[in-house]
Amino acid sequence: MSSMSSYCISSNRMSRYRVLFAMLVLGGSADSLWAADIVGIVVDRTGSRHQVRDLEIRGSTTLEYYVSGRRRQMQMARIERLHIGGTPQDQEAPVTVTMRTGLVEKGTMIINAGSSLSDDAGSASHVSDRLTGKTNLGPLFLPLTDVQEVLFQHSKDAPLVPDMVSGSIVDERGRRFVLSDIRYRGDDAFRFKQGRKKKRVALRHVSRLEFGDSPGGELRPVTITYQTGRVVQGQVDASTVRLSGEVDHVYRTRTDSAFTGVRSEGGMFGIGLKRVKLVLVKAPAEETDEATETSEGQTQESQTQQD
């Protein structure tokens, strides 16, 4: 315990904030190869600051929160600052997310659920409700109830990614909805399957998504046209069957609001995959890197470069 005491944290503070440090660096697993090296300063609710690398929240480098009741999934590589308000007793805390582009979003975040359910279709795995990373003195495990602020530190050479994707969605009845901030299941990327492979492509790299009929009702064929003109085929899960262990907001997002956006006249928009016929994405004003889809499980660093 002498090495632990050198960290200058009293036993009372350790008990209060449940910050666990191990002086032996844990051996890297295969999963650690997929995580980007996210670096930042973590400020806990006492004001103590921790310089952290390989930073993750709930085992991921993608932050999940809610804005106006709609789920957001944002890569930490795009975030400048995260502030969590409220009290440690809150289960749903107010958050302010500041992007590297300057955009500021105010919403809420679940911080006191103990564990959360993975929302991937067919998955019932749980992830710990905490922030993790590595310090100079070893691994850091900090419950989200104890986190007040995260100041992300990015390389000056890291490119800025546009915040919003605009375009229109056409439903099966031919109605067209002009939207901004188009997202797929809370993310700014579209996920699909080719055989048994899971693919992911940033929506800003897509010009058109055309969905075909699905006789069985479970999987819908989709034709994806990139801004570069490249065309690929795939399938998406359009099932409305409730999965085992699937919580309400995950089910509603998957079945009723697979695509979301903000209407041109104002107000939120959501539509399920069963009703979507066509998604048309407006070409970004500036886009320099060529678009390619990535396989899920590929390194986050590679995804960031291609996203």
JOWOSUL-V478406 format. One line per field, one symbol per residue. burial: b if it has 24 or more other ideal C-beta (glycine too) atoms within 12 Angstrom, else e. A space follows every 10 residues. Layout:
burial = ???
//
This chain:
burial = eeeeeebebe eeeeeebbbb beeeeeeeee eeebbbbbbb bbbbbeebeb ebbbbbbbbb bbbbbbbeeb bbbbbbbbbb bbbbeeeeee eebebbbbbb eeeebebbbb bbbeebbebb beeeeebebb bbbbbebbbb bbbbbbbbbb bbebeeebee bbbbbbbbbb eeeeeebebb bbbbbbbbbb bbbeeeebbb bbbbbbbbbb beeeeeeebb bbbbbbbeee ebebbbbbbe eeeeebeebb bebbbbbbbb bbeeeeebbb bbbbbbbbbb bbebeebeee bbbbebebeb eebbebb
//
